[in-house]
């Protein structure tokens, strides 16, 4: 780790990520002393390149879920867009078996560290979808999210927080920081930064 770097923030990513958030993360966190490292399921490849929703940004990822621990990071962020839906894919689903995708397996470890070791996890917009892949991860937790996935969150047992006729812009439930959509990404990043300093 370079001198002066306060720690790493792991950003979980896949194809169709939100480009506004990607641009903002790459600017804001390094300016505040944190290295941003993108992580994903690499399907046994050395690296994979993913494109954003608008196909104007791309990120090449070399860090696989299987080679890291959630506590290697000061905090983890699940990027918005449709990336987290893609990461829920499992090769061999079976009746009654919890989701076995590498991303969900990694999130299980991260949630355990969030609950017991003060690891901060951030979600924004659609990215709380990854939590919905296993209701045990979200049941009873208070979150905010994009309006069009409210039913997904509630059906998985999450509690969606509202204010003034819409979902809240940002909400903190213990070490879980959730935010509504890319329009409030600056607020989300500031709140997340303050939380990882605690």
N, CA and C atoms as a LAMMPS dump frame, in Angstrom:
ITEM: TIMESTEP
0
ITEM: NUMBER OF ATOMS
594
ITEM: BOX BOUNDS ff ff ff
-5.0000000000000000e+02 5.0000000000000000e+02
-5.0000000000000000e+02 5.0000000000000000e+02
-5.0000000000000000e+02 5.0000000000000000e+02
ITEM: ATOMS id mol type element x y z
1 1 1 N 0.841 -1.186 0
2 1 2 C 0 0 0
3 1 3 C 0.884 1.246 0
4 2 1 N 0.576 2.166 -0.876
5 2 2 C 1.405 3.364 -1.022
6 2 3 C 1.335 4.232 0.23
7 3 1 N 2.42 4.939 0.481
8 3 2 C 2.465 5.856 1.615
9 3 3 C 1.393 6.927 1.431
10 4 1 N 0.668 7.207 2.487
11 4 2 C -0.37 8.218 2.424
12 4 3 C -1.742 7.665 2.085
13 5 1 N -1.794 6.411 1.662
14 5 2 C -3.089 5.797 1.371
15 5 3 C -3.695 5.274 2.675
16 6 1 N -4.927 5.652 2.922
17 6 2 C -5.587 5.289 4.181
18 6 3 C -6.185 3.887 4.149
19 7 1 N -6.286 3.315 2.965
20 7 2 C -6.871 1.989 2.838
21 7 3 C -7.506 1.831 1.471
22 8 1 N -8.059 0.654 1.247
23 8 2 C -8.674 0.36 -0.042
24 8 3 C -10.186 0.248 0.097
25 9 1 N -10.868 0.706 -0.921
26 9 2 C -12.302 0.497 -1.028
27 9 3 C -12.529 -0.451 -2.197
28 10 1 N -13.151 -1.572 -1.92
29 10 2 C -13.447 -2.547 -2.963
30 10 3 C -14.794 -2.237 -3.585
31 11 1 N -14.812 -2.113 -4.904
32 11 2 C -16.065 -1.853 -5.617
33 11 3 C -16.409 -3.088 -6.444
34 12 1 N -17.536 -3.703 -6.117
35 12 2 C -17.997 -4.891 -6.829
36 12 3 C -18.639 -4.44 -8.137
37 13 1 N -18.223 -5.074 -9.258
38 13 2 C -18.63 -4.572 -10.566
39 13 3 C -18.858 -5.73 -11.538
40 14 1 N -19.636 -5.485 -12.561
41 14 2 C -19.839 -6.414 -13.677
42 14 3 C -20.32 -5.579 -14.859
43 15 1 N -20.668 -6.245 -15.945
44 15 2 C -21.175 -5.567 -17.137
45 15 3 C -22.43 -4.759 -16.81
46 16 1 N -22.623 -3.647 -17.513
47 16 2 C -23.783 -2.764 -17.344
48 16 3 C -23.777 -2.034 -15.998
49 17 1 N -22.588 -1.636 -15.552
50 17 2 C -22.496 -0.842 -14.32
51 17 3 C -22.901 0.604 -14.597
52 18 1 N -23.262 1.317 -13.546
53 18 2 C -23.633 2.73 -13.684
54 18 3 C -22.377 3.584 -13.872
55 19 1 N -22.328 4.315 -14.958
56 19 2 C -21.121 5.056 -15.302
57 19 3 C -20.946 6.333 -14.488
58 20 1 N -22.036 6.957 -14.102
59 20 2 C -21.934 8.147 -13.25
60 20 3 C -21.254 7.797 -11.932
61 21 1 N -21.703 6.713 -11.322
62 21 2 C -21.104 6.281 -10.059
63 21 3 C -19.639 5.916 -10.26
64 22 1 N -19.341 5.185 -11.32
65 22 2 C -17.961 4.791 -11.633
66 22 3 C -17.043 6.013 -11.722
67 23 1 N -17.456 7.027 -12.458
68 23 2 C -16.649 8.237 -12.603
69 23 3 C -16.459 8.936 -11.261
70 24 1 N -17.539 9.027 -10.504
71 24 2 C -17.468 9.725 -9.219
72 24 3 C -16.598 8.978 -8.206
73 25 1 N -16.722 7.657 -8.147
74 25 2 C -15.902 6.873 -7.222
75 25 3 C -14.417 7.063 -7.516
76 26 1 N -14.074 7.036 -8.823
77 26 2 C -12.669 7.128 -9.223
78 26 3 C -12.056 8.485 -8.937
79 27 1 N -12.892 9.478 -8.773
80 27 2 C -12.404 10.824 -8.443
81 27 3 C -12.418 11.074 -6.942
82 28 1 N -13.563 10.825 -6.321
83 28 2 C -13.775 11.219 -4.926
84 28 3 C -12.894 10.464 -3.933
85 29 1 N -12.886 9.153 -4.022
86 29 2 C -12.177 8.378 -2.996
87 29 3 C -10.661 8.564 -3.059
88 30 1 N -10.022 8.54 -4.231
89 30 2 C -8.584 8.826 -4.258
90 30 3 C -8.257 10.237 -3.739
91 31 1 N -9.113 11.209 -4.024
92 31 2 C -8.879 12.57 -3.506
93 31 3 C -8.913 12.591 -1.991
94 32 1 N -9.63 11.654 -1.406
95 32 2 C -9.737 11.585 0.054
96 32 3 C -8.836 10.512 0.662
97 33 1 N -7.885 10.025 -0.128
98 33 2 C -6.847 9.144 0.407
99 33 3 C -7.109 7.656 0.334
100 34 1 N -8.115 7.245 -0.416
101 34 2 C -8.451 5.823 -0.487
102 34 3 C -8.264 5.29 -1.904
103 35 1 N -7.609 4.155 -1.995
104 35 2 C -7.456 3.474 -3.277
105 35 3 C -8.753 2.752 -3.617
106 36 1 N -9.183 2.835 -4.865
107 36 2 C -10.372 2.12 -5.328
108 36 3 C -9.914 0.886 -6.105
109 37 1 N -10.4 -0.275 -5.685
110 37 2 C -10.052 -1.524 -6.364
111 37 3 C -11.338 -2.217 -6.805
112 38 1 N -11.414 -2.522 -8.085
113 38 2 C -12.609 -3.166 -8.633
114 38 3 C -12.465 -4.684 -8.547
115 39 1 N -13.536 -5.332 -8.12
116 39 2 C -13.51 -6.776 -7.892
117 39 3 C -14.738 -7.417 -8.531
118 40 1 N -14.582 -8.673 -8.977
119 40 2 C -15.688 -9.354 -9.648
120 40 3 C -15.416 -10.845 -9.704
121 41 1 N -16.316 -11.562 -10.369
122 41 2 C -16.115 -12.958 -10.71
123 41 3 C -15.426 -12.986 -12.073
124 42 1 N -14.219 -13.509 -12.136
125 42 2 C -13.452 -13.494 -13.376
126 42 3 C -13.561 -14.79 -14.172
127 43 1 N -14.353 -15.736 -13.737
128 43 2 C -14.595 -16.965 -14.498
129 43 3 C -13.284 -17.653 -14.894
130 44 1 N -12.36 -17.714 -13.926
131 44 2 C -11.061 -18.372 -14.115
132 44 3 C -10.169 -17.686 -15.157
133 45 1 N -10.45 -16.429 -15.445
134 45 2 C -9.6 -15.642 -16.334
135 45 3 C -8.667 -14.761 -15.488
136 46 1 N -7.563 -14.335 -16.07
137 46 2 C -6.656 -13.422 -15.358
138 46 3 C -7.268 -12.039 -15.222
139 47 1 N -8.057 -11.65 -16.215
140 47 2 C -8.712 -10.345 -16.171
141 47 3 C -9.924 -10.361 -17.09
142 48 1 N -10.872 -9.494 -16.798
143 48 2 C -12.044 -9.296 -17.648
144 48 3 C -12.325 -7.804 -17.734
145 49 1 N -12.811 -7.37 -18.884
146 49 2 C -13.174 -5.967 -19.067
147 49 3 C -14.685 -5.861 -19.182
148 50 1 N -15.263 -4.967 -18.376
149 50 2 C -16.703 -4.764 -18.345
150 50 3 C -17.038 -3.363 -18.85
151 51 1 N -18.136 -3.251 -19.565
152 51 2 C -18.594 -1.961 -20.076
153 51 3 C -19.771 -1.455 -19.239
154 52 1 N -19.881 -0.135 -19.181
155 52 2 C -20.965 0.481 -18.443
156 52 3 C -22.262 0.504 -19.218
157 53 1 N -23.314 0.997 -18.571
158 53 2 C -24.641 1.053 -19.186
159 53 3 C -24.665 1.83 -20.495
160 54 1 N -23.872 2.901 -20.569
161 54 2 C -23.889 3.76 -21.752
162 54 3 C -22.822 3.385 -22.773
163 55 1 N -22.029 2.372 -22.452
164 55 2 C -20.954 1.902 -23.328
165 55 3 C -19.936 2.993 -23.666
166 56 1 N -19.742 3.924 -22.731
167 56 2 C -18.703 4.932 -22.912
168 56 3 C -17.565 4.748 -21.912
169 57 1 N -17.821 3.999 -20.847
170 57 2 C -16.793 3.701 -19.846
171 57 3 C -16.598 2.194 -19.782
172 58 1 N -15.368 1.79 -19.461
173 58 2 C -15.102 0.379 -19.229
174 58 3 C -14.054 0.24 -18.137
175 59 1 N -14.08 -0.903 -17.479
176 59 2 C -13.127 -1.168 -16.405
177 59 3 C -12.587 -2.583 -16.586
178 60 1 N -11.272 -2.701 -16.491
179 60 2 C -10.625 -4.015 -16.549
180 60 3 C -10.337 -4.463 -15.126
181 61 1 N -10.867 -5.622 -14.769
182 61 2 C -10.775 -6.131 -13.403
183 61 3 C -9.804 -7.304 -13.376
184 62 1 N -8.897 -7.284 -12.391
185 62 2 C -7.925 -8.37 -12.229
186 62 3 C -8.055 -9.06 -10.873
187 63 1 N -9.012 -8.609 -10.049
188 63 2 C -9.175 -9.152 -8.692
189 63 3 C -10.457 -9.971 -8.625
190 64 1 N -10.298 -11.248 -8.337
191 64 2 C -11.413 -12.188 -8.277
192 64 3 C -11.875 -12.385 -6.834
193 65 1 N -13.184 -12.582 -6.654
194 65 2 C -13.735 -12.824 -5.324
195 65 3 C -13.003 -13.936 -4.578
196 66 1 N -12.601 -14.954 -5.298
197 66 2 C -11.997 -16.125 -4.659
198 66 3 C -10.614 -15.863 -4.088
199 67 1 N -10.007 -14.736 -4.455
200 67 2 C -8.63 -14.463 -4.029
201 67 3 C -8.519 -13.376 -2.977
202 68 1 N -9.636 -12.952 -2.426
203 68 2 C -9.628 -11.859 -1.45
204 68 3 C -10.562 -12.177 -0.294
205 69 1 N -10.399 -11.414 0.774
206 69 2 C -11.315 -11.443 1.907
207 69 3 C -11.976 -10.073 2.026
208 70 1 N -13.24 -10.018 2.409
209 70 2 C -13.894 -8.713 2.565
210 70 3 C -13.124 -7.759 3.478
211 71 1 N -12.479 -8.307 4.502
212 71 2 C -11.768 -7.454 5.457
213 71 3 C -10.424 -6.947 4.929
214 72 1 N -10.093 -7.277 3.676
215 72 2 C -8.93 -6.655 3.039
216 72 3 C -9.201 -5.183 2.758
217 73 1 N -10.457 -4.772 2.907
218 73 2 C -10.891 -3.428 2.516
219 73 3 C -11.444 -2.653 3.707
220 74 1 N -11.315 -1.331 3.617
221 74 2 C -11.938 -0.456 4.619
222 74 3 C -13.449 -0.471 4.45
223 75 1 N -13.877 -0.654 3.218
224 75 2 C -15.299 -0.72 2.926
225 75 3 C -15.517 -1.325 1.559
226 76 1 N -16.714 -1.811 1.339
227 76 2 C -17.096 -2.381 0.054
228 76 3 C -18.306 -1.62 -0.492
229 77 1 N -18.295 -1.374 -1.786
230 77 2 C -19.428 -0.732 -2.442
231 77 3 C -19.906 -1.633 -3.574
232 78 1 N -21.211 -1.855 -3.639
233 78 2 C -21.814 -2.561 -4.758
234 78 3 C -22.291 -1.495 -5.742
235 79 1 N -21.688 -1.446 -6.916
236 79 2 C -22.021 -0.397 -7.879
237 79 3 C -23.418 -0.599 -8.443
238 80 1 N -24.061 0.49 -8.835
239 80 2 C -25.408 0.427 -9.375
240 80 3 C -25.432 0.027 -10.847
241 81 1 N -26.583 0.203 -11.459
242 81 2 C -26.806 -0.304 -12.808
243 81 3 C -27.31 -1.737 -12.708
244 82 1 N -27.052 -2.526 -13.739
245 82 2 C -27.547 -3.904 -13.753
246 82 3 C -26.466 -4.921 -13.402
247 83 1 N -25.315 -4.424 -12.955
248 83 2 C -24.174 -5.301 -12.664
249 83 3 C -24.504 -6.337 -11.59
250 84 1 N -25.197 -5.932 -10.535
251 84 2 C -25.449 -6.872 -9.439
252 84 3 C -26.445 -7.95 -9.833
253 85 1 N -27.354 -7.625 -10.742
254 85 2 C -28.254 -8.665 -11.232
255 85 3 C -27.453 -9.72 -11.983
256 86 1 N -26.519 -9.308 -12.808
257 86 2 C -25.683 -10.249 -13.55
258 86 3 C -24.857 -11.114 -12.595
259 87 1 N -24.393 -10.52 -11.515
260 87 2 C -23.547 -11.256 -10.569
261 87 3 C -24.327 -12.28 -9.75
262 88 1 N -25.649 -12.214 -9.778
263 88 2 C -26.447 -13.203 -9.049
264 88 3 C -26.537 -14.538 -9.8
265 89 1 N -26.094 -14.539 -11.053
266 89 2 C -26.203 -15.744 -11.877
267 89 3 C -25.419 -16.897 -11.255
268 90 1 N -26.074 -18.059 -11.18
269 90 2 C -25.405 -19.272 -10.693
270 90 3 C -25.515 -20.355 -11.751
271 91 1 N -24.442 -21.104 -11.928
272 91 2 C -24.351 -22.076 -13.015
273 91 3 C -25.297 -23.25 -12.8
274 92 1 N -25.337 -23.782 -11.595
275 92 2 C -26.123 -24.992 -11.323
276 92 3 C -27.087 -24.791 -10.157
277 93 1 N -28.168 -24.045 -10.359
278 93 2 C -29.142 -23.876 -9.269
279 93 3 C -29.877 -25.172 -8.992
280 94 1 N -30.218 -25.372 -7.721
281 94 2 C -30.967 -26.567 -7.332
282 94 3 C -32.123 -26.152 -6.417
283 95 1 N -33.212 -26.886 -6.455
284 95 2 C -34.362 -26.545 -5.607
285 95 3 C -33.966 -26.491 -4.136
286 96 1 N -34.346 -25.409 -3.471
287 96 2 C -34.092 -25.277 -2.043
288 96 3 C -32.677 -24.9 -1.669
289 97 1 N -31.786 -24.772 -2.639
290 97 2 C -30.383 -24.443 -2.345
291 97 3 C -30.188 -22.934 -2.417
292 98 1 N -29.569 -22.326 -1.405
293 98 2 C -29.279 -20.893 -1.472
294 98 3 C -28.388 -20.574 -2.676
295 99 1 N -28.49 -19.358 -3.154
296 99 2 C -27.705 -18.918 -4.305
297 99 3 C -26.218 -19.204 -4.085
298 100 1 N -25.603 -19.842 -5.075
299 100 2 C -24.2 -20.255 -4.968
300 100 3 C -23.266 -19.448 -5.883
301 101 1 N -23.718 -18.339 -6.437
302 101 2 C -22.834 -17.553 -7.298
303 101 3 C -21.649 -17.034 -6.474
304 102 1 N -20.48 -16.883 -7.087
305 102 2 C -19.308 -16.375 -6.348
306 102 3 C -19.555 -15.027 -5.687
307 103 1 N -20.331 -14.16 -6.341
308 103 2 C -20.597 -12.841 -5.764
309 103 3 C -21.43 -12.945 -4.498
310 104 1 N -22.446 -13.82 -4.517
311 104 2 C -23.298 -13.967 -3.328
312 104 3 C -22.534 -14.656 -2.206
313 105 1 N -21.701 -15.623 -2.558
314 105 2 C -20.843 -16.263 -1.54
315 105 3 C -19.925 -15.222 -0.889
316 106 1 N -19.362 -14.349 -1.709
317 106 2 C -18.499 -13.288 -1.184
318 106 3 C -19.305 -12.324 -0.312
319 107 1 N -20.517 -11.99 -0.749
320 107 2 C -21.349 -11.081 0.037
321 107 3 C -21.711 -11.694 1.384
322 108 1 N -21.923 -12.999 1.431
323 108 2 C -22.203 -13.648 2.724
324 108 3 C -21.052 -13.403 3.711
325 109 1 N -19.823 -13.564 3.219
326 109 2 C -18.656 -13.302 4.077
327 109 3 C -18.596 -11.835 4.466
328 110 1 N -18.913 -10.958 3.514
329 110 2 C -18.864 -9.525 3.782
330 110 3 C -19.908 -9.107 4.82
331 111 1 N -21.103 -9.669 4.709
332 111 2 C -22.165 -9.332 5.66
333 111 3 C -21.798 -9.816 7.059
334 112 1 N -21.174 -10.984 7.137
335 112 2 C -20.713 -11.469 8.444
336 112 3 C -19.695 -10.489 9.036
337 113 1 N -18.763 -10.014 8.199
338 113 2 C -17.772 -9.042 8.671
339 113 3 C -18.428 -7.698 8.984
340 114 1 N -19.468 -7.354 8.245
341 114 2 C -20.208 -6.117 8.512
342 114 3 C -20.858 -6.173 9.893
343 115 1 N -21.389 -7.343 10.23
344 115 2 C -22.098 -7.492 11.503
345 115 3 C -21.165 -7.7 12.696
346 116 1 N -19.956 -8.215 12.444
347 116 2 C -19.089 -8.577 13.568
348 116 3 C -17.754 -7.83 13.612
349 117 1 N -17.316 -7.277 12.477
350 117 2 C -15.99 -6.673 12.432
351 117 3 C -15.983 -5.233 11.932
352 118 1 N -17.14 -4.598 11.921
353 118 2 C -17.243 -3.175 11.586
354 118 3 C -16.934 -2.861 10.125
355 119 1 N -17.011 -3.851 9.233
356 119 2 C -16.828 -3.577 7.807
357 119 3 C -18.032 -2.801 7.297
358 120 1 N -17.785 -1.743 6.536
359 120 2 C -18.865 -0.952 5.953
360 120 3 C -19.187 -1.476 4.558
361 121 1 N -20.469 -1.609 4.255
362 121 2 C -20.919 -1.994 2.929
363 121 3 C -21.873 -0.922 2.417
364 122 1 N -21.641 -0.486 1.191
365 122 2 C -22.495 0.521 0.58
366 122 3 C -23.229 -0.03 -0.631
367 123 1 N -24.509 0.318 -0.755
368 123 2 C -25.277 -0.023 -1.95
369 123 3 C -25.893 1.264 -2.49
370 124 1 N -26.083 1.294 -3.805
371 124 2 C -26.712 2.46 -4.416
372 124 3 C -27.586 2.013 -5.584
373 125 1 N -28.751 2.605 -5.665
374 125 2 C -29.684 2.366 -6.758
375 125 3 C -30.101 0.889 -6.809
376 126 1 N -29.792 0.196 -7.916
377 126 2 C -30.192 -1.197 -8.084
378 126 3 C -29.271 -2.188 -7.367
379 127 1 N -28.176 -1.733 -6.801
380 127 2 C -27.165 -2.699 -6.358
381 127 3 C -27.565 -3.521 -5.146
382 128 1 N -28.584 -3.09 -4.418
383 128 2 C -29.063 -3.903 -3.299
384 128 3 C -29.686 -5.213 -3.814
385 129 1 N -29.869 -5.306 -5.13
386 129 2 C -30.3 -6.553 -5.76
387 129 3 C -29.448 -7.742 -5.326
388 130 1 N -28.142 -7.516 -5.15
389 130 2 C -27.277 -8.639 -4.781
390 130 3 C -27.676 -9.209 -3.424
391 131 1 N -28.079 -8.352 -2.489
392 131 2 C -28.574 -8.808 -1.194
393 131 3 C -29.842 -9.653 -1.369
394 132 1 N -30.683 -9.279 -2.337
395 132 2 C -31.962 -9.971 -2.534
396 132 3 C -31.793 -11.393 -3.048
397 133 1 N -30.599 -11.732 -3.528
398 133 2 C -30.351 -13.093 -4.015
399 133 3 C -30.402 -14.117 -2.89
400 134 1 N -30.246 -13.669 -1.65
401 134 2 C -30.351 -14.547 -0.489
402 134 3 C -31.068 -13.774 0.614
403 135 1 N -32.357 -14.026 0.82
404 135 2 C -33.119 -13.273 1.808
405 135 3 C -32.484 -13.23 3.195
406 136 1 N -31.652 -14.228 3.531
407 136 2 C -30.996 -14.211 4.838
408 136 3 C -30.091 -12.983 4.988
409 137 1 N -29.638 -12.431 3.875
410 137 2 C -28.712 -11.298 3.921
411 137 3 C -29.413 -9.96 4.148
412 138 1 N -30.687 -9.889 3.791
413 138 2 C -31.372 -8.593 3.842
414 138 3 C -32.57 -8.569 4.78
415 139 1 N -33.026 -9.724 5.209
416 139 2 C -34.234 -9.774 6.038
417 139 3 C -34.083 -8.901 7.286
418 140 1 N -35.026 -7.986 7.454
419 140 2 C -35.037 -7.121 8.63
420 140 3 C -34.117 -5.924 8.561
421 141 1 N -33.339 -5.803 7.497
422 141 2 C -32.439 -4.655 7.378
423 141 3 C -33.174 -3.486 6.73
424 142 1 N -32.854 -2.287 7.197
425 142 2 C -33.478 -1.07 6.663
426 142 3 C -32.578 -0.477 5.585
427 143 1 N -33.169 -0.259 4.399
428 143 2 C -32.402 0.234 3.262
429 143 3 C -33.234 1.206 2.447
430 144 1 N -32.55 1.918 1.554
431 144 2 C -33.217 2.662 0.51
432 144 3 C -32.68 2.159 -0.814
433 145 1 N -33.423 2.474 -1.901
434 145 2 C -33.064 1.924 -3.206
435 145 3 C -33.823 2.666 -4.288
436 146 1 N -33.547 2.302 -5.541
437 146 2 C -34.316 2.832 -6.664
438 146 3 C -35.779 2.398 -6.529
439 147 1 N -36.693 3.276 -6.95
440 147 2 C -38.12 2.991 -6.795
441 147 3 C -38.556 1.719 -7.508
442 148 1 N -37.921 1.387 -8.635
443 148 2 C -38.393 0.241 -9.404
444 148 3 C -37.942 -1.106 -8.871
445 149 1 N -37.164 -1.142 -7.789
446 149 2 C -36.857 -2.446 -7.18
447 149 3 C -37.362 -2.537 -5.738
448 150 1 N -38.241 -1.617 -5.363
449 150 2 C -38.825 -1.672 -4.016
450 150 3 C -39.426 -3.044 -3.739
451 151 1 N -40.188 -3.565 -4.701
452 151 2 C -40.86 -4.85 -4.467
453 151 3 C -39.85 -5.976 -4.293
454 152 1 N -38.737 -5.932 -5.022
455 152 2 C -37.71 -6.96 -4.884
456 152 3 C -37.15 -6.968 -3.452
457 153 1 N -36.87 -5.77 -2.968
458 153 2 C -36.294 -5.637 -1.624
459 153 3 C -37.29 -6.099 -0.569
460 154 1 N -38.527 -5.656 -0.69
461 154 2 C -39.532 -6.016 0.306
462 154 3 C -39.871 -7.503 0.237
463 155 1 N -39.923 -8.063 -0.955
464 155 2 C -40.2 -9.494 -1.081
465 155 3 C -39.094 -10.352 -0.484
466 156 1 N -37.876 -9.818 -0.452
467 156 2 C -36.753 -10.543 0.149
468 156 3 C -36.662 -10.309 1.653
469 157 1 N -37.533 -9.458 2.188
470 157 2 C -37.565 -9.239 3.629
471 157 3 C -36.91 -7.969 4.11
472 158 1 N -36.415 -7.148 3.173
473 158 2 C -35.833 -5.871 3.56
474 158 3 C -36.911 -4.854 3.893
475 159 1 N -36.534 -3.824 4.634
476 159 2 C -37.461 -2.762 5.027
477 159 3 C -37.023 -1.492 4.297
478 160 1 N -37.846 -1.033 3.366
479 160 2 C -37.51 0.145 2.563
480 160 3 C -37.92 1.408 3.321
481 161 1 N -36.994 2.362 3.388
482 161 2 C -37.213 3.592 4.148
483 161 3 C -37.658 4.717 3.219
484 162 1 N -38.687 5.448 3.647
485 162 2 C -39.295 6.497 2.831
486 162 3 C -39.215 7.863 3.515
487 163 1 N -39.294 8.899 2.677
488 163 2 C -39.404 10.265 3.2
489 163 3 C -40.034 11.131 2.112
490 164 1 N -41.066 11.862 2.485
491 164 2 C -41.718 12.807 1.571
492 164 3 C -42.155 12.165 0.254
493 165 1 N -42.754 11.004 0.339
494 165 2 C -43.329 10.379 -0.826
495 165 3 C -42.372 9.679 -1.751
496 166 1 N -41.152 9.423 -1.307
497 166 2 C -40.199 8.658 -2.106
498 166 3 C -39.242 7.927 -1.177
499 167 1 N -38.457 7.029 -1.752
500 167 2 C -37.465 6.365 -0.914
501 167 3 C -36.43 7.388 -0.484
502 168 1 N -35.85 7.189 0.685
503 168 2 C -34.879 8.146 1.22
504 168 3 C -33.65 8.221 0.324
505 169 1 N -33.008 9.382 0.323
506 169 2 C -31.831 9.554 -0.539
507 169 3 C -30.679 8.682 -0.057
508 170 1 N -30.456 8.644 1.243
509 170 2 C -29.415 7.798 1.83
510 170 3 C -29.884 7.346 3.201
511 171 1 N -29.554 6.118 3.558
512 171 2 C -29.952 5.604 4.871
513 171 3 C -28.819 4.76 5.449
514 172 1 N -28.595 4.911 6.745
515 172 2 C -27.569 4.133 7.448
516 172 3 C -28.251 3.186 8.416
517 173 1 N -27.991 1.903 8.255
518 173 2 C -28.491 0.884 9.182
519 173 3 C -27.27 0.126 9.685
520 174 1 N -26.748 0.528 10.827
521 174 2 C -25.522 -0.075 11.338
522 174 3 C -24.371 0.213 10.396
523 175 1 N -23.767 -0.837 9.864
524 175 2 C -22.638 -0.669 8.944
525 175 3 C -23.05 -0.779 7.475
526 176 1 N -24.362 -0.793 7.225
527 176 2 C -24.881 -0.839 5.858
528 176 3 C -25.369 0.553 5.463
529 177 1 N -24.759 1.094 4.417
530 177 2 C -25.103 2.431 3.927
531 177 3 C -25.732 2.274 2.551
532 178 1 N -26.986 2.652 2.409
533 178 2 C -27.662 2.501 1.114
534 178 3 C -28.098 3.859 0.598
535 179 1 N -28.201 3.937 -0.729
536 179 2 C -28.576 5.198 -1.344
537 179 3 C -29.51 4.954 -2.516
538 180 1 N -30.253 5.982 -2.887
539 180 2 C -31.394 5.856 -3.78
540 180 3 C -31.033 5.658 -5.252
541 181 1 N -30.16 6.509 -5.796
542 181 2 C -29.83 6.443 -7.225
543 181 3 C -28.634 7.347 -7.513
544 182 1 N -28.1 7.31 -8.756
545 182 2 C -26.891 8.086 -9.068
546 182 3 C -27.037 9.59 -8.869
547 183 1 N -28.265 10.089 -8.868
548 183 2 C -28.474 11.514 -8.653
549 183 3 C -28.045 11.996 -7.279
550 184 1 N -27.898 11.063 -6.34
551 184 2 C -27.453 11.433 -4.997
552 184 3 C -26.102 10.791 -4.67
553 185 1 N -25.327 10.465 -5.707
554 185 2 C -24.055 9.759 -5.487
555 185 3 C -23.078 10.592 -4.648
556 186 1 N -23.095 11.909 -4.788
557 186 2 C -22.179 12.737 -3.991
558 186 3 C -22.515 12.637 -2.504
559 187 1 N -23.792 12.674 -2.188
560 187 2 C -24.223 12.499 -0.793
561 187 3 C -23.826 11.113 -0.289
562 188 1 N -24.072 10.11 -1.107
563 188 2 C -23.728 8.736 -0.733
564 188 3 C -22.235 8.605 -0.424
565 189 1 N -21.39 9.138 -1.296
566 189 2 C -19.945 9.012 -1.093
567 189 3 C -19.491 9.727 0.174
568 190 1 N -20.055 10.899 0.429
569 190 2 C -19.681 11.653 1.627
570 190 3 C -20.074 10.895 2.895
571 191 1 N -21.289 10.347 2.888
572 191 2 C -21.762 9.578 4.05
573 191 3 C -20.899 8.326 4.227
574 192 1 N -20.633 7.638 3.129
575 192 2 C -19.822 6.426 3.19
576 192 3 C -18.424 6.739 3.729
577 193 1 N -17.853 7.838 3.267
578 193 2 C -16.52 8.25 3.747
579 193 3 C -16.537 8.504 5.247
580 194 1 N -17.557 9.204 5.732
581 194 2 C -17.633 9.47 7.164
582 194 3 C -17.79 8.181 7.957
583 195 1 N -18.532 7.234 7.412
584 195 2 C -18.76 5.974 8.117
585 195 3 C -17.471 5.123 8.189
586 196 1 N -16.684 5.098 7.114
587 196 2 C -15.478 4.268 7.166
588 196 3 C -14.39 4.891 8.049
589 197 1 N -14.548 6.154 8.376
590 197 2 C -13.599 6.8 9.299
591 197 3 C -13.867 6.426 10.748
592 198 1 N -15.055 5.893 11.029
593 198 2 C -15.435 5.601 12.423
594 198 3 C -14.713 4.353 12.934
